């Protein structure tokens, strides 16, 4: 079973903008002229297209536009060497081109019911979902700080957009940290800090408070930031994060830690079913505290591969004995003997080849 054909909608590129030496933004709207479905800040779109050899391909990209814009959706894509998806978006999607798209998905979303101050901490292209969050926060009085770490100004996207947003909103602060600024960067002094984001930088920017943190970027960057934030006293459940591409838990070595991703809408299930991680020699009872089998594995120190955590990319596909329930319907239901552990819970005793 796959996503219903009716779920796929053609979108047309209505504008294209080069954001940096490596990043291009595409503004897309439904090809039939209808408004796009709403999305929560931080969600992504799934795209279906044929690669250069004609093979069907799917990729997901975060929505970087303002959630209040009811006419279009923007994605911003970094060109990766040899990347099938990024190559398609950069080279084969001029204004007027069409591509099939699903409705927005993803659990890495801004908690808009909270009043806690917010830290948006981005590394490179990881700023894209946080940019949508910044637009949403700018319409509130909620205090927020967006820190963007990049190599240099040549590859840094959205500097003007975020700078203008911060100037217009007194409660939003925007800070740029360039690891290796160019001569042009130094002459313009178009950054706040030089080098890597350090504990001292975070302390200079952030007064002591009960923050909610949204973290996205390359895995080494996120691991370093997660460590710094916890050392500064930010509670781990307050740190939400998302990987681009296959990822691991940021605190996989801490077997007692609770999952960092927001939890919403877990399906009910019976407690006490035994979950066996066969390759690791670990057996634990399902006690209902975790949203998914993936989170159960992470909470016990295991590091299975994952990416979207929403049943789209199939990175977490695992051989399994027993049955699971999907609390979020996958894009493609796996065949018998396999399961997507990011969006499923046990339906009786199960054995996973992890």
ABEGO torsion letter per residue (X at the ends): XBBBAAABBBBBBABBBBABAABBBBBBBBAAGBBBBBBBBGBBBBBBBBBAAGBBBBBBBBBABBAABAABBBBBBBBBBGBAAAAAAAAABBBGBBBBBBBBBEABBBBAABABBBBBBBBEAAAAAAAAAAAAAAABABBBBBBBBBABAAABBGAAAAAAAAAABAABBBBBBBABBBAAAAAAGABABBEBBBAAAAAAABBBBBBBBBBBEBAAAAAAAAAAAAAAGBBAAABBBBBBEBBBBAAAABAABBBABBBBGBBBBBBGBBBBBAAAGBBBBBAGABABAAAAAAAAGBBBBBAAGAGAAGAABBBBBEBBBBABBBABBBBBGBBBAAABBBBEBBBBBX
